[in-house]
Amino acid sequence: MLKLVRAPNLLIAQHWMNILATAGVPCELHNRYLSGAMGEIPADQCAPELWLVDERDEKLARRLLDEAVSGPPPGAPTWRCARCGEVLEAQFTVCWNCGRDRDVRDE
């Protein structure tokens, strides 16, 4: 196992974990419940951490998290939902109108 990243809070850690899981990168969330011990334990040791199950996934995992943090590049094209026809901005991966997941063919 390899420690990939320390997250600023549990919400972001879970979001990053979901991104990796969606891409098929198995990971574990550590320190999930340590925030209540802050003060008794140093703060930097209480932060949630993502650990990769397989170290060979490190390059892909870091790329995915970098993309998640930076968002789509400026000027990224909109996409049209194939189900309902709604036009959505590049940062959205699910249609807000009908709930359909974005497909690369929707662009």
KAPE-V607220 format. One record per residue. N is the residue number from 0. RES is the residue in three letters. BURIAL is b if it has 16 or more other C-alpha atoms within 10 Angstrom, else e. Layout:
n=N res=RES burial=BURIAL
n=N res=RES burial=BURIAL
//
This chain:
n=0 res=MET burial=e
n=1 res=LEU burial=e
n=2 res=LYS burial=b
n=3 res=LEU burial=b
n=4 res=VAL burial=b
n=5 res=ARG burial=b
n=6 res=ALA burial=b
n=7 res=PRO burial=e
n=8 res=ASN burial=e
n=9 res=LEU burial=b
n=10 res=LEU burial=e
n=11 res=ILE burial=e
n=12 res=ALA burial=b
n=13 res=GLN burial=b
n=14 res=HIS burial=e
n=15 res=TRP burial=b
n=16 res=MET burial=b
n=17 res=ASN burial=e
n=18 res=ILE burial=b
n=19 res=LEU burial=b
n=20 res=ALA burial=e
n=21 res=THR burial=e
n=22 res=ALA burial=e
n=23 res=GLY burial=e
n=24 res=VAL burial=b
n=25 res=PRO burial=b
n=26 res=CYS burial=b
n=27 res=GLU burial=b
n=28 res=LEU burial=b
n=29 res=HIS burial=b
n=30 res=ASN burial=e
n=31 res=ARG burial=b
n=32 res=TYR burial=e
n=33 res=LEU burial=e
n=34 res=SER burial=b
n=35 res=GLY burial=e
n=36 res=ALA burial=e
n=37 res=MET burial=e
n=38 res=GLY burial=e
n=39 res=GLU burial=e
n=40 res=ILE burial=e
n=41 res=PRO burial=e
n=42 res=ALA burial=e
n=43 res=ASP burial=e
n=44 res=GLN burial=e
n=45 res=CYS burial=b
n=46 res=ALA burial=b
n=47 res=PRO burial=b
n=48 res=GLU burial=b
n=49 res=LEU burial=b
n=50 res=TRP burial=b
n=51 res=LEU burial=b
n=52 res=VAL burial=b
n=53 res=ASP burial=e
n=54 res=GLU burial=e
n=55 res=ARG burial=e
n=56 res=ASP burial=b
n=57 res=GLU burial=b
n=58 res=LYS burial=e
n=59 res=LEU burial=e
n=60 res=ALA burial=b
n=61 res=ARG burial=e
n=62 res=ARG burial=e
n=63 res=LEU burial=b
n=64 res=LEU burial=b
n=65 res=ASP burial=e
n=66 res=GLU burial=e
n=67 res=ALA burial=e
n=68 res=VAL burial=e
n=69 res=SER burial=e
n=70 res=GLY burial=e
n=71 res=PRO burial=e
n=72 res=PRO burial=e
n=73 res=PRO burial=e
n=74 res=GLY burial=e
n=75 res=ALA burial=e
n=76 res=PRO burial=e
n=77 res=THR burial=e
n=78 res=TRP burial=b
n=79 res=ARG burial=b
n=80 res=CYS burial=b
n=81 res=ALA burial=b
n=82 res=ARG burial=e
n=83 res=CYS burial=e
n=84 res=GLY burial=e
n=85 res=GLU burial=e
n=86 res=VAL burial=b
n=87 res=LEU burial=b
n=88 res=GLU burial=e
n=89 res=ALA burial=b
n=90 res=GLN burial=e
n=91 res=PHE burial=e
n=92 res=THR burial=e
n=93 res=VAL burial=e
n=94 res=CYS burial=b
n=95 res=TRP burial=e
n=96 res=ASN burial=e
n=97 res=CYS burial=e
n=98 res=GLY burial=e
n=99 res=ARG burial=e
n=100 res=ASP burial=e
n=101 res=ARG burial=b
n=102 res=ASP burial=e
n=103 res=VAL burial=e
n=104 res=ARG burial=e
n=105 res=ASP burial=e
n=106 res=GLU burial=e
//
